[in-house]
């Protein structure tokens, strides 16, 4: 029964957009180039003399420069499926390299049609006309996008939000989520952090970590800011795990987005390295789990390789990671849990890079090199 429930939950991952359930495979898009693009290695740094102040949801909503996003698409079809002419989403204006940009969900570009023609950002003040924006960078793995205002002189009428630290979040903390679910522009919702210890090691999704939220999530909420009770941006809402009795919305941690944006070198699609093997935390498996999975229970506690990448023959000559290996370090960086492992691989490494893992193989420490895809 436990396995059945787990499989049902794993099979129920959905992403929310204004057009309903989004595709996991992108149609072709026009990616906008910017010869003057400049990255921001200090993105997320707190202002000098910043003093956090507790705020209620009304105060947070009044201060944060949220936007309602309309994506106008070419009419037509993609692989025989009819297209929409309009898709809606949410976003928040942030300062990046000295200019205002919009952070939103990455999957807003996954329309039912072949191309996004025009994108407009609307503001809470109805007297402010919408601004045309364009998608400048897109991350399909972390599921966020960076949109640029075409008008270089545009500045928001509200201060940029303080970038918080999602690594500090704990279950039970208060949150405020802003967005435009089902087209109801600039809605406000309050909730709490449900869980921060979920990610690709225990769900079939690409994110190294997700913030599970006790809020309402509906199509159109994607890309909306999630803030703590000090009004600091701690995540971007991207979707929900759909399971009985109700959906469980989640956000991408701002720490992960900031790490990517600090190292962004050029506009376009953002790529990440991949690794074929799977890892789990030793304390999350019972002796029965190890036995049923035919994994010898590790002596050392930590994150261990839970799938066997070794060939079926000549294992004595195999020089890679083996099932049951506990990963102690990656290129000299201590690894203590599965989320930390994937964050290092995905956010700090490059495709084709050789990573030296220090592992404990049932009481024997050794160094093993692995090339990332």
C-alpha positions in Angstrom: 0.0 0.0 0.0 2.9 2.4 0.8 4.4 1.8 -2.6 1.1 2.2 -4.4 0.5 5.6 -2.7 4.0 6.7 -3.6 3.6 5.7 -7.2 0.3 7.5 -7.4 1.8 10.7 -6.0 4.8 10.5 -8.3 2.6 10.2 -11.3 0.6 13.2 -10.4 3.0 16.1 -11.0 1.5 18.9 -13.0 2.5 22.5 -13.9 0.0 25.3 -13.9 -0.4 27.9 -16.5 -3.1 30.1 -17.9 -3.9 27.6 -20.5 -4.3 24.6 -18.2 -1.8 21.8 -18.1 1.4 22.7 -19.8 3.6 20.6 -22.0 6.9 19.2 -20.7 8.4 19.5 -24.2 8.8 23.0 -25.6 7.6 24.1 -29.0 10.0 26.2 -30.9 10.3 29.8 -29.6 11.8 33.0 -30.7 14.6 33.7 -28.2 15.4 37.4 -28.1 19.1 38.3 -28.3 20.6 41.3 -26.5 24.1 42.4 -27.6 24.3 44.6 -24.5 23.3 41.9 -22.0 25.2 42.1 -18.7 24.8 39.6 -15.9 24.7 40.5 -12.2 27.1 38.5 -10.0 25.7 40.3 -7.0 22.1 39.5 -7.7 20.3 38.9 -4.4 22.7 40.9 -2.2 21.0 42.7 0.6 21.1 46.5 0.7 23.5 48.1 3.2 21.9 48.8 6.6 18.8 46.7 5.7 16.6 46.0 8.7 13.8 43.4 8.2 10.4 44.3 9.5 7.5 42.0 10.1 4.5 42.7 7.8 1.1 41.4 7.2 -0.2 40.2 3.8 -1.9 43.5 3.0 1.3 45.4 3.6 3.3 42.9 1.5 0.9 43.0 -1.4 0.9 46.8 -1.4 4.7 47.0 -1.6 5.7 44.3 -4.1 5.8 45.2 -7.8 3.8 42.2 -9.1 2.7 41.9 -12.7 0.0 40.1 -14.7 1.5 38.6 -17.8 -0.3 38.1 -21.1 1.4 36.0 -23.8 -0.1 36.4 -27.2 0.5 33.4 -29.5 0.2 32.7 -33.1 -3.0 31.0 -34.0 -2.6 27.5 -35.5 -1.6 24.1 -34.2 1.3 22.2 -33.0 1.4 18.5 -34.0 -2.3 18.7 -34.8 -3.3 20.3 -31.5 -5.2 23.6 -31.7 -3.6 26.7 -30.4 -4.7 29.4 -28.0 -4.3 33.1 -28.8 -3.7 34.2 -25.2 -2.0 32.7 -22.2 -1.8 34.3 -18.8 0.7 34.1 -16.0 2.1 36.0 -13.1 5.5 37.6 -12.3 7.4 40.0 -10.1 9.8 42.9 -11.1 13.3 42.6 -9.7 16.5 44.6 -10.3 19.1 42.7 -12.3 22.3 44.3 -13.6 20.9 47.8 -12.8 17.7 47.3 -14.8 14.2 46.1 -14.1 13.5 42.6 -15.2 10.5 40.2 -14.5 11.0 36.9 -12.9 8.3 34.3 -13.8 7.9 30.6 -14.3 9.8 29.0 -17.1 7.0 26.9 -18.5 5.0 30.0 -19.5 6.5 29.6 -22.9 5.1 26.1 -23.3 2.1 27.2 -25.2 -0.1 24.9 -27.3 1.0 26.8 -30.4 4.2 27.2 -32.4 5.3 30.6 -31.2 4.9 33.4 -28.7 4.3 36.5 -30.6 3.9 39.3 -28.0 4.2 39.5 -24.2 2.7 42.3 -22.1 3.1 43.0 -18.4 0.2 44.7 -16.6 0.5 46.4 -13.2 -1.8 46.7 -10.2 -2.4 50.4 -10.8 -5.0 50.4 -13.5 -3.8 53.9 -14.6 -0.5 52.4 -15.6 -0.6 51.1 -19.2 0.9 47.6 -19.9 4.5 47.4 -21.0 5.7 45.1 -23.7 8.3 42.6 -22.5 10.3 39.8 -24.1 11.7 36.5 -22.8 15.4 36.9 -22.5 16.4 33.7 -20.6 14.7 30.5 -19.8 15.5 27.6 -17.5 13.5 24.4 -18.2 15.0 22.5 -15.3 14.5 25.0 -12.5 11.4 26.3 -14.3 11.9 30.0 -14.2 12.3 32.7 -16.8 13.7 36.2 -17.0 11.8 38.8 -19.0 13.1 42.2 -20.1 11.1 45.4 -20.6 11.5 46.6 -24.2 11.3 50.2 -23.0 14.8 50.7 -21.5 13.6 53.8 -19.6 10.8 51.9 -17.7 11.1 51.8 -14.0 8.4 50.3 -11.6 6.4 52.5 -9.3 7.2 50.3 -6.3 10.6 49.5 -4.8 12.3 46.3 -5.9 11.7 43.4 -3.5 14.5 42.3 -1.1 15.8 38.9 -2.2 15.5 36.6 0.8 17.2 33.4 1.7 15.1 30.4 1.0 17.7 28.2 2.7 16.5 29.6 6.0 12.9 28.5 5.6 11.4 26.0 8.1 8.1 24.2 8.0 5.4 26.3 9.6 6.7 29.7 8.6 4.2 32.2 7.3 4.1 33.0 3.6 2.3 35.4 1.3 1.7 34.4 -2.4 0.8 37.0 -5.0 -0.5 36.2 -8.5 -3.4 36.1 -10.9 -5.0 32.7 -10.6 -7.7 31.9 -13.3 -7.3 35.5 -14.6 -8.3 37.2 -11.3 -5.6 39.8 -11.4 -3.4 40.6 -8.4 -4.8 38.2 -5.9 -3.3 37.7 -2.5 -3.1 34.4 -0.5 -1.6 33.6 2.9 -0.3 30.2 4.0 2.7 28.4 5.5 5.7 26.4 4.5 4.7 22.7 4.5 8.0 21.1 3.6 11.4 22.1 2.2 13.0 18.6 2.0 11.6 17.5 -1.3 13.3 17.4 -4.7 14.5 15.2 -7.5 15.8 12.5 -5.2 12.3 11.5 -4.0 10.1 12.7 -6.9 10.5 12.3 -10.7 11.1 15.9 -11.4 14.2 17.9 -12.4 14.3 20.4 -9.5 17.0 19.8 -6.9 14.6 21.3 -4.3 11.1 22.5 -4.0 9.2 24.5 -1.3 5.9 22.8 -0.6 3.2 25.4 0.2 0.0 25.5 2.1 -1.7 27.9 -0.2 -4.1 27.8 -3.1 -2.6 27.3 -6.6 -4.5 27.6 -9.9 -3.7 28.2 -13.5 -2.4 31.7 -14.0 -0.6 31.7 -10.6 2.6 30.4 -12.3 5.4 32.8 -11.9 3.9 34.7 -9.0 6.2 35.7 -6.1 6.2 33.9 -2.8 7.3 36.0 0.1 8.0 35.6 3.8 6.4 37.7 6.6 9.1 40.3 6.1 8.1 40.8 2.5 11.3 39.2 1.2 11.1 37.2 -2.0 11.9 33.5 -1.2 10.5 31.7 -4.2 8.6 31.7 -7.5 5.4 29.7 -7.7 5.5 27.2 -10.5 3.0 24.4 -10.0 1.4 21.7 -7.8 1.5 18.1 -7.0 -2.0 16.9 -7.8 -3.2 14.2 -5.4 -6.1 13.4 -3.1 -7.6 15.1 -1.4 -6.3 18.4 -2.8 -3.3 19.8 -4.8 -0.1 20.7 -3.0 1.4 23.9 -4.6 5.1 24.4 -4.7 7.7 27.1 -5.4 11.2 27.1 -6.8 13.6 28.4 -4.1 15.0 31.9 -4.8 18.5 30.8 -3.7 18.7 28.4 -6.6 17.4 31.0 -9.1 19.9 33.6 -7.8 22.8 31.1 -8.1 21.9 30.6 -11.8 21.4 34.3 -12.5 24.6 35.3 -10.9 26.5 33.1 -13.4 24.3 33.8 -16.4 26.6 34.7 -19.3 24.3 35.1 -22.2 20.5 35.2 -23.0 18.7 32.2 -24.2 18.1 28.7 -22.9 19.9 27.9 -19.7 21.6 24.5 -19.6 22.5 22.3 -16.7 24.6 19.1 -16.4 22.9 15.8 -15.7 23.9 12.6 -14.0 22.3 9.2 -14.7 22.5 7.7 -11.2 20.0 8.2 -8.4 20.8 9.0 -4.8 18.9 8.8 -1.5 19.5 9.6 2.2 20.4 6.6 4.3 18.0 7.6 7.1 15.0 7.5 4.8 15.3 3.8 4.0 14.4 1.0 6.4 16.3 -2.3 6.6 13.4 -3.8 4.6 13.8 -1.1 1.9 17.5 -2.0 1.5 16.7 -5.7 1.3 13.9 -5.3 -1.2 16.0 -3.0 -3.4 18.9 -5.4 -3.2 21.1 -2.6 -1.8 23.6 -3.5 0.8 22.9 -1.2 3.8 25.7 1.4 4.1 27.8 1.6 7.2 28.3 5.4 7.0 25.3 7.7 7.3 24.6 10.2 4.5 23.6 10.3 0.8 24.2 7.0 -1.0 23.9 5.8 -4.6 20.6 3.9 -4.8 20.8 2.8 -8.4 23.5 0.5 -9.8 25.2 2.1 -12.8 27.8 -0.8 -13.0 27.6 -3.2 -15.9 26.1 -6.6 -15.3 29.4 -8.3 -16.0 33.0 -7.8 -14.8 32.0 -5.7 -11.8 35.4 -6.3 -10.3 36.8 -4.1 -13.1 34.2 -1.4 -12.7 35.7 2.0 -11.7 32.5 4.1 -11.3 30.1 4.6 -8.4 28.4 1.4 -7.1 25.0 0.9 -5.5 25.4 1.5 -1.8 28.4 4.0 -2.1 28.0 6.8 0.5 29.1 10.1 -1.1 31.2 12.1 1.4 32.6 14.8 -0.9 32.3 16.1 -4.5 35.5 17.9 -5.7 36.4 18.5 -2.0 33.0 19.9 -1.1 31.3 18.0 1.8 28.0 16.4 0.9 25.6 15.7 3.7 22.2 15.0 2.1 20.6 14.4 -1.3 19.4 17.9 -1.9 22.9 19.3 -1.2 24.3 16.7 -3.7 21.9 17.7 -6.5 22.4 21.4 -5.9 26.1 21.0 -6.3 25.8 18.9 -9.5 23.1 21.0 -11.1 24.0 24.5 -10.0 27.8 24.5 -9.6 29.0 22.1 -12.3 29.2 22.1 -16.1 28.2 19.5 -18.7 31.2 17.3 -19.6 33.0 18.1 -16.3 34.8 15.4 -14.4 33.8 15.3 -10.7 35.9 13.5 -8.2 33.7 11.9 -5.5 35.1 10.7 -2.2 33.0 7.8 -1.2 32.7 5.3 1.7 32.2 1.8 0.2 31.2 -0.3 3.2 34.0 1.0 5.4 36.6 1.7 2.8 37.1 5.3 1.6 38.1 5.9 -2.0 38.1 8.5 -4.7 36.1 8.0 -7.9 35.9 10.3 -11.0 32.6 10.6 -12.9 32.0 12.6 -16.1 28.7 14.6 -16.1 26.4 14.5 -19.1 
